[in-house]
């Protein structure tokens, strides 16, 4: 029995990056042998075991064969006769197909990798050196999720390029309809992870290059070639602007919900009628409608979906809010559900800041709407609603009338804050 560290752990160590999780593969063993040594079986689809002390995962060396068109399941073969080279061959990219022999830790019950004796049958070290994302074997085509994974790695390692032969293979897979067979959960999982990488725009760049984006997210793909409004650098089209917004969201280290809201806030511009280009009149409503379709299709989590819909509907109003009076500000806060969900409102404002700064020459600009609306909310929240409600009830009012009095009190509080702000300069 031999044990090797494999996959991302080896890759990241060679890149000088922090290693988050150790992946181990066991060659020449049976499940019964590992169980006898105290390893705990946990794998459902293939033999994976937890180390009895470290609780790290150890997988038996295996081969995989796709059993149906698209991503619909694999036949897994795990046996003592499966070699390390065969196990590495089933992996997606050469940079993930390097193994380091394991040796017992000097102080501890687990293992450590010997990086002086790397096993690299598919040239992964060279591709790390040359910064290339390259498929290992033609088996790459058996799993269309790998197109998304490669695009996600491009977002993580933004200075890596995709090997021409790999890009050609991905295009061929798209043309043969492989990505159309992907299940929604896997698409969302990879997109979400890619959105959280350092340069999300690279993921969409790669998906566009191979043609997958128009199948997976046609609403986003249609944004390229659509001109921006004149005051927003018309030489940069909406698709390019969207990529700048996503990279700004990464630069500001925002949450997944904010990044998804940034992705979906301008979808309606891809369906702007020709007669209103480039003003994009009514694109907010179109964006909300298209977003709902995307969220249903990909089964997007509720928190991401709800925030994205608010940002799509209200980002224009938030951008213009510097000229709003007290009544308009309170109505905006109410539409954003800011009184019930103030923390989410803060993230909505952050998404709008990403949109405003995701433009040429504005990357380092300030976004005064964000602190101003946060202060407006604070002023409106200073209203004690219970006494207002009690006074309304004492006057014989009920139901919507009480809500109207609370609204009026909030408008009064925001108006007072505006006057104080004006007086202080």
C-alpha positions as CSV (number, residue, x, y, z in Angstrom):
1,X,0.0,0.0,0.0
2,X,1.3,3.5,-1.0
3,X,-0.1,6.9,-0.1
4,X,0.4,10.1,-2.1
5,X,-0.7,13.7,-1.6
6,X,-2.4,14.8,-4.8
7,X,-4.5,17.5,-6.5
8,X,-4.9,21.1,-5.3
9,X,-2.8,20.6,-2.2
10,X,0.3,19.8,-4.3
11,X,-0.6,22.5,-6.8
12,X,-0.9,25.2,-4.2
13,X,2.2,24.2,-2.4
14,X,4.2,24.5,-5.7
15,X,2.6,27.9,-6.3
16,X,3.6,29.0,-2.8
17,X,0.0,29.4,-1.8
18,X,-1.5,28.4,1.5
19,X,-2.7,24.8,1.4
20,X,-6.2,24.6,2.8
21,X,-7.1,20.9,2.5
22,X,-4.9,17.9,2.0
23,X,-6.0,15.4,-0.6
24,X,-4.6,11.9,-0.3
25,X,-4.9,8.9,-2.6
26,X,-4.1,5.3,-1.6
27,X,-2.7,2.9,-4.2
28,X,-2.6,-0.9,-3.8
29,X,-5.2,-1.2,-1.0
30,X,-8.7,-2.5,-0.5
31,X,-11.5,-1.0,1.5
32,X,-11.2,-3.9,4.0
33,X,-7.5,-3.2,4.6
34,X,-8.1,0.5,5.3
35,X,-11.0,-0.4,7.6
36,X,-8.8,-2.8,9.5
37,X,-6.3,0.0,10.1
38,X,-9.1,2.1,11.7
39,X,-10.0,4.3,8.7
40,X,-13.7,5.3,8.7
41,X,-15.5,4.8,5.3
42,X,-17.5,7.9,4.3
43,X,-17.7,7.9,0.5
44,X,-21.0,7.2,-1.2
45,X,-20.1,7.2,-4.9
46,X,-16.5,5.9,-4.5
47,X,-14.3,4.6,-1.6
48,X,-13.2,7.5,0.6
49,X,-12.1,7.1,4.2
50,X,-11.3,9.3,7.1
51,X,-7.9,8.9,8.9
52,X,-8.5,7.6,12.4
53,X,-6.6,10.5,14.0
54,X,-6.4,13.4,11.6
55,X,-9.8,12.9,10.0
56,X,-8.3,13.9,6.7
57,X,-9.8,12.2,3.6
58,X,-8.0,9.3,1.9
59,X,-9.5,8.0,-1.4
60,X,-8.6,4.7,-3.0
61,X,-7.0,5.1,-6.5
62,X,-9.7,4.8,-9.1
63,X,-10.6,5.2,-12.7
64,X,-13.9,6.7,-14.0
65,X,-15.9,6.2,-17.1
66,X,-18.9,8.4,-18.1
67,X,-22.0,6.2,-18.5
68,X,-24.3,8.6,-20.3
69,X,-24.2,11.7,-22.4
70,X,-23.4,14.8,-20.5
71,X,-23.0,14.9,-16.7
72,X,-25.3,12.1,-15.6
73,X,-23.0,9.8,-13.6
74,X,-19.9,7.7,-13.9
75,X,-18.8,4.1,-13.5
76,X,-16.1,4.1,-10.9
77,X,-13.5,1.4,-10.7
78,X,-11.4,1.3,-7.5
79,X,-9.2,-1.7,-6.9
80,X,-5.6,-2.5,-5.8
81,X,-4.5,-2.9,-9.4
82,X,-5.3,0.8,-10.3
83,X,-2.0,2.6,-10.6
84,X,-1.2,6.1,-9.5
85,X,-0.8,7.2,-13.2
86,X,-4.2,5.9,-14.0
87,X,-5.7,7.8,-11.1
88,X,-3.9,11.0,-12.1
89,X,-5.1,10.6,-15.7
90,X,-8.8,10.9,-14.7
91,X,-8.2,14.4,-13.2
92,X,-9.2,17.6,-15.1
93,X,-6.0,19.7,-15.5
94,X,-2.3,18.9,-15.5
95,X,-1.7,21.3,-12.7
96,X,-4.0,19.2,-10.6
97,X,-2.4,15.9,-11.7
98,X,0.9,16.0,-9.7
99,X,1.5,13.6,-6.8
100,X,3.9,13.7,-3.8
101,X,4.8,10.5,-2.0
102,X,3.6,10.5,1.6
103,X,5.8,9.7,4.6
104,X,4.8,9.5,8.3
105,X,4.8,12.9,10.1
106,X,7.8,13.4,12.4
107,X,5.5,14.5,15.2
108,X,1.9,13.2,14.7
109,X,-0.2,10.4,13.6
110,X,-0.8,11.4,9.9
111,X,1.4,11.9,6.9
112,X,3.3,14.6,5.2
113,X,4.3,15.0,1.5
114,X,7.8,14.6,0.1
115,X,8.1,17.4,-2.4
116,X,11.6,16.3,-3.4
117,X,10.1,13.2,-5.1
118,X,7.2,14.5,-7.2
119,X,5.5,12.2,-9.6
120,X,4.3,14.2,-12.6
121,X,3.5,12.0,-15.6
122,X,1.4,14.7,-17.4
123,X,3.7,17.8,-17.2
124,X,1.9,19.7,-14.5
125,X,5.0,21.3,-13.1
126,X,5.9,22.7,-16.6
127,X,2.3,24.1,-16.9
128,X,2.6,25.7,-13.5
129,X,5.9,27.3,-14.5
130,X,4.4,28.5,-17.9
131,X,1.1,29.5,-16.3
132,X,-1.1,27.3,-18.6
133,X,-4.4,25.6,-17.9
134,X,-4.3,22.3,-19.9
135,X,-6.5,19.2,-19.8
136,X,-4.8,15.9,-18.9
137,X,-6.3,13.5,-21.4
138,X,-9.2,13.4,-23.8
139,X,-11.3,12.0,-20.9
140,X,-11.8,15.7,-20.1
141,X,-14.7,15.6,-22.6
142,X,-16.6,13.1,-20.5
143,X,-17.5,15.6,-17.8
144,X,-18.8,19.0,-19.0
145,X,-18.6,20.3,-15.4
146,X,-14.9,20.6,-16.2
147,X,-15.6,23.5,-18.5
148,X,-16.9,25.4,-15.6
149,X,-14.1,24.2,-13.3
150,X,-11.5,25.4,-15.8
151,X,-13.2,28.7,-16.1
152,X,-13.3,29.0,-12.3
153,X,-9.5,28.2,-12.1
154,X,-9.0,31.0,-14.7
155,X,-10.7,33.4,-12.3
156,X,-8.5,32.2,-9.4
157,X,-5.2,32.2,-11.4
158,X,-5.9,35.2,-13.6
159,X,-2.4,35.2,-15.0
160,X,-2.8,31.7,-16.4
161,X,-3.9,31.2,-20.1
162,X,-5.9,28.3,-21.5
163,X,-4.0,26.0,-23.7
164,X,-5.2,26.3,-27.4
165,X,-5.9,22.5,-27.6
166,X,-7.9,22.7,-24.4
167,X,-10.0,25.6,-25.6
168,X,-10.6,23.8,-28.9
169,X,-11.8,20.7,-27.0
170,X,-14.1,22.8,-24.8
171,X,-15.6,24.4,-28.0
172,X,-16.2,21.0,-29.4
173,X,-17.9,19.9,-26.3
174,X,-20.2,22.9,-26.4
175,X,-21.0,22.3,-30.1
176,X,-22.0,18.7,-29.3
177,X,-24.4,19.9,-26.6
178,X,-22.5,18.6,-23.6
179,X,-23.1,21.7,-21.5
180,X,-26.9,21.5,-22.1
181,X,-26.9,18.3,-20.1
182,X,-25.5,19.9,-16.9
183,X,-27.8,19.9,-13.9
184,X,-28.7,23.2,-12.3
185,X,-27.1,22.5,-9.0
186,X,-23.7,21.9,-10.5
187,X,-23.8,25.0,-12.7
188,X,-24.7,27.2,-9.7
189,X,-22.1,25.6,-7.5
190,X,-19.3,26.3,-10.0
191,X,-20.6,29.8,-10.9
192,X,-20.9,30.7,-7.2
193,X,-17.3,29.5,-6.5
194,X,-16.0,31.4,-9.6
195,X,-17.8,34.6,-8.5
196,X,-15.9,34.4,-5.2
197,X,-12.5,34.1,-6.9
198,X,-10.0,37.0,-7.2
199,X,-10.9,37.9,-10.8
200,X,-14.4,36.8,-11.6
201,X,-14.3,38.3,-15.0
202,X,-11.9,35.7,-16.2
203,X,-14.4,33.0,-15.6
204,X,-16.9,34.7,-17.9
205,X,-14.2,35.5,-20.5
206,X,-13.3,31.8,-20.8
207,X,-16.9,30.7,-20.9
208,X,-17.5,33.2,-23.7
209,X,-14.4,32.0,-25.6
210,X,-15.6,28.4,-25.7
211,X,-19.2,29.4,-26.4
212,X,-20.6,28.0,-23.1
213,X,-21.8,31.3,-21.8
214,X,-24.6,31.6,-24.4
215,X,-25.9,28.2,-23.3
216,X,-25.5,28.6,-19.5
217,X,-26.3,32.3,-19.1
218,X,-27.6,33.7,-22.4
219,X,-28.9,36.7,-20.5
220,X,-25.4,37.7,-19.6
221,X,-23.9,36.7,-23.0
222,X,-26.2,39.2,-24.8
223,X,-24.7,42.1,-22.9
224,X,-21.6,42.2,-25.1
225,X,-22.0,44.6,-28.0
226,X,-24.6,46.6,-26.2
227,X,-23.4,50.3,-25.9
228,X,-23.4,52.0,-22.6
229,X,-25.2,55.3,-22.0
230,X,-23.3,58.3,-23.3
231,X,-22.3,59.6,-19.9
232,X,-20.9,56.2,-19.0
233,X,-18.1,55.8,-21.5
234,X,-20.0,54.5,-24.6
235,X,-16.8,53.1,-26.0
236,X,-17.1,50.4,-23.3
237,X,-20.0,48.2,-24.0
238,X,-22.3,46.8,-21.3
239,X,-20.6,43.3,-21.2
240,X,-17.2,44.9,-20.5
241,X,-18.7,47.2,-17.9
242,X,-20.3,44.1,-16.2
243,X,-16.9,42.4,-16.0
244,X,-15.4,45.6,-14.4
245,X,-18.2,45.6,-11.9
246,X,-17.6,42.0,-10.9
247,X,-13.9,42.6,-10.5
248,X,-14.7,45.6,-8.4
249,X,-16.9,43.4,-6.2
250,X,-13.9,41.1,-5.7
251,X,-11.6,44.0,-5.0
252,X,-14.0,45.1,-2.2
253,X,-14.1,41.5,-0.9
254,X,-17.9,41.4,-1.0
255,X,-20.2,38.5,-0.2
256,X,-21.6,36.0,-2.7
257,X,-25.0,37.7,-2.6
258,X,-23.5,41.1,-3.5
259,X,-21.5,39.5,-6.4
260,X,-24.5,37.8,-7.8
261,X,-26.5,41.0,-7.5
262,X,-23.7,42.7,-9.5
263,X,-23.9,40.0,-12.1
264,X,-27.6,40.4,-12.6
265,X,-28.3,44.1,-12.1
266,X,-28.0,45.1,-15.8
267,X,-29.4,42.0,-17.6
268,X,-32.3,44.0,-19.0
269,X,-29.8,46.0,-21.1
270,X,-29.3,43.0,-23.3
271,X,-32.9,43.2,-24.4
272,X,-33.2,47.0,-24.7
273,X,-35.4,48.0,-27.7
274,X,-33.4,49.6,-30.4
275,X,-35.4,52.8,-30.3
276,X,-34.3,53.6,-26.7
277,X,-30.6,52.7,-27.1
278,X,-28.3,53.8,-25.6
279,X,-30.5,55.2,-22.8
280,X,-31.8,51.8,-21.8
281,X,-35.2,53.1,-20.6
282,X,-37.0,50.5,-18.5
283,X,-34.0,48.2,-18.2
284,X,-34.6,47.8,-14.5
285,X,-37.9,46.1,-14.9
286,X,-36.5,43.9,-17.7
287,X,-33.6,43.0,-15.5
288,X,-35.9,41.9,-12.7
289,X,-37.9,39.7,-15.0
290,X,-34.8,38.1,-16.5
291,X,-33.2,37.6,-13.1
292,X,-36.3,35.7,-11.9
293,X,-35.8,33.3,-14.9
294,X,-32.1,32.8,-14.1
295,X,-32.8,32.2,-10.5
296,X,-35.5,29.6,-11.2
297,X,-33.4,27.9,-13.8
298,X,-30.2,27.6,-11.6
299,X,-32.1,27.3,-8.3
300,X,-30.2,30.2,-6.8
301,X,-30.4,30.5,-3.0
302,X,-33.0,32.8,-1.6
303,X,-30.6,35.4,-0.1
304,X,-28.8,35.8,-3.4
305,X,-32.1,36.0,-5.4
306,X,-33.8,38.5,-3.2
307,X,-30.9,40.9,-3.0
308,X,-30.2,40.7,-6.7
309,X,-33.8,41.6,-7.5
310,X,-33.7,44.7,-5.2
311,X,-30.5,45.8,-6.7
312,X,-31.7,45.3,-10.3
313,X,-34.9,47.3,-9.6
314,X,-33.5,50.1,-7.5
315,X,-29.8,50.6,-8.5
316,X,-30.7,53.5,-10.7
317,X,-32.7,55.2,-8.0
318,X,-29.9,54.7,-5.5
319,X,-27.4,56.2,-8.0
320,X,-29.7,59.3,-8.4
321,X,-30.6,59.5,-4.7
322,X,-28.3,62.5,-4.1
323,X,-31.0,64.7,-5.4
324,X,-33.8,63.0,-3.4
325,X,-35.8,64.9,-0.7
326,X,-36.9,63.3,2.5
327,X,-40.1,61.7,1.2
328,X,-38.4,60.1,-1.7
329,X,-35.6,58.8,0.5
330,X,-38.0,57.2,2.9
331,X,-39.9,55.6,0.0
332,X,-36.6,54.2,-1.4
333,X,-35.8,52.8,2.0
334,X,-39.2,51.2,2.3
335,X,-38.9,49.6,-1.2
336,X,-35.5,48.2,-0.2
337,X,-37.0,46.8,3.0
338,X,-34.2,48.6,4.8
339,X,-36.1,48.9,8.1
340,X,-36.6,45.2,8.5
341,X,-33.2,44.2,7.0
342,X,-30.7,47.0,7.6
343,X,-27.7,44.7,7.2
344,X,-28.9,43.6,3.8
345,X,-29.5,47.2,2.8
346,X,-25.9,47.9,3.5
347,X,-24.9,45.2,1.1
348,X,-27.3,46.5,-1.5
349,X,-25.5,49.8,-1.3
350,X,-22.2,48.0,-1.7
351,X,-23.4,46.4,-4.9
352,X,-24.4,49.8,-6.2
353,X,-21.0,51.1,-5.3
354,X,-19.4,48.3,-7.3
355,X,-21.7,49.3,-10.3
356,X,-20.7,52.9,-10.0
357,X,-17.0,52.3,-9.7
358,X,-16.9,49.5,-12.4
359,X,-16.3,52.1,-15.1
360,X,-13.2,53.5,-16.8
361,X,-11.6,56.2,-14.7
362,X,-13.9,55.7,-11.8
363,X,-12.3,52.7,-10.2
364,X,-10.9,54.8,-7.3
365,X,-13.8,57.3,-7.1
366,X,-15.9,57.7,-4.0
367,X,-19.5,56.7,-3.9
368,X,-21.2,59.3,-1.6
369,X,-24.7,57.7,-2.1
370,X,-23.6,54.8,0.2
371,X,-22.8,56.8,3.4
372,X,-25.6,59.2,2.6
373,X,-28.3,56.6,2.4
374,X,-26.9,54.8,5.4
375,X,-27.2,58.0,7.4
376,X,-30.8,58.6,6.0
377,X,-31.7,55.1,7.3
378,X,-30.2,55.9,10.7
379,X,-32.2,59.1,10.9
380,X,-35.4,57.3,9.9
381,X,-34.7,54.5,12.4
382,X,-34.5,57.1,15.2
383,X,-38.3,57.3,15.1
384,X,-39.8,55.2,17.9
385,X,-42.6,53.5,16.1
386,X,-44.5,52.2,19.1
387,X,-45.4,55.6,20.6
388,X,-46.5,56.7,17.1
389,X,-48.7,53.6,16.8
390,X,-50.2,54.2,20.2
391,X,-51.0,57.8,19.4
392,X,-52.6,56.7,16.2
393,X,-54.7,54.1,18.0
394,X,-55.7,56.7,20.6
395,X,-57.0,58.9,17.7
396,X,-59.1,56.0,16.5
397,X,-56.9,55.0,13.6
398,X,-55.9,51.5,12.7
399,X,-54.3,49.4,10.0
400,X,-52.8,51.3,7.0
401,X,-53.4,54.6,8.7
402,X,-51.0,53.7,11.5
403,X,-48.4,52.8,8.8
404,X,-49.0,56.2,7.2
405,X,-48.3,58.0,10.5
406,X,-45.1,56.0,11.0
407,X,-44.1,56.8,7.4
408,X,-44.8,60.5,8.0
409,X,-42.8,60.5,11.2
410,X,-39.8,59.0,9.4
411,X,-40.1,61.5,6.6
412,X,-40.0,64.3,9.3
413,X,-36.9,62.7,10.9
414,X,-35.1,62.5,7.6
415,X,-36.1,66.0,6.7
416,X,-34.6,67.2,10.0
417,X,-31.4,65.3,9.3
418,X,-31.2,66.8,5.8
419,X,-31.5,70.3,7.3
420,X,-28.8,69.6,9.9
421,X,-26.5,68.3,7.2
422,X,-27.1,71.3,5.0
423,X,-26.5,73.7,7.9
424,X,-23.2,71.9,8.8
425,X,-22.0,72.4,5.2
